[in-house]
Structure formats: C-alpha cells, structure tokens
Amino acid sequence: PRKHSWPKSRGSYCHFVLYKENKDTMDAINVLSKYL
C-alpha cells in the first residue's frame, strides 16, 4: 500500500531525467523501481 497519494495539482505523470555513468539502463531502472 502507498503511504501518500499523488497531489491532484501535479498532473498525472512525473517527468524526470536519468543521468547515469558506467551503469546499464535496465540496472538503473531496476534500482529506481525498488523505491516506487
């Protein structure tokens, strides 16, 4: 279960830029997905 709901004023999506060095893209996404 999620602890907090997404604020309605922020829209439906979260946009971000992923900067990585010496890391495979899928490895970086897997790390991020653990926090979602």
C-alpha positions as CSV (number, residue, x, y, z in Angstrom):
1,P,0.0,0.0,0.0
2,R,1.2,3.5,-0.8
3,K,1.8,5.9,2.1
4,H,0.9,9.1,0.3
5,S,-1.4,9.9,-2.6
6,W,-0.2,12.0,-5.6
7,P,-1.4,15.6,-5.4
8,K,-4.0,16.4,-8.0
9,S,-2.3,19.8,-8.7
10,R,0.8,18.0,-10.1
11,G,-0.9,16.3,-13.0
12,S,-1.0,12.6,-13.9
13,Y,2.7,11.9,-14.5
14,C,6.1,12.6,-13.0
15,H,8.8,13.6,-15.6
16,F,12.5,13.3,-14.8
17,V,15.9,13.0,-16.4
18,L,18.0,10.0,-15.5
19,Y,21.7,10.7,-15.6
20,K,23.9,7.6,-15.3
21,E,27.6,6.7,-15.8
22,N,29.0,3.2,-16.1
23,K,25.6,1.7,-15.4
24,D,23.4,-0.3,-17.7
25,T,20.0,1.3,-18.4
26,M,18.0,-1.7,-17.1
27,D,20.1,-1.9,-14.0
28,A,19.4,1.8,-13.2
29,I,15.7,1.3,-13.8
30,N,15.6,-1.7,-11.6
31,V,17.2,0.3,-8.7
32,L,14.6,3.1,-9.2
33,S,11.7,0.7,-9.3
34,K,12.5,-0.6,-5.8
35,Y,11.7,2.9,-4.4
36,L,8.3,3.2,-6.2
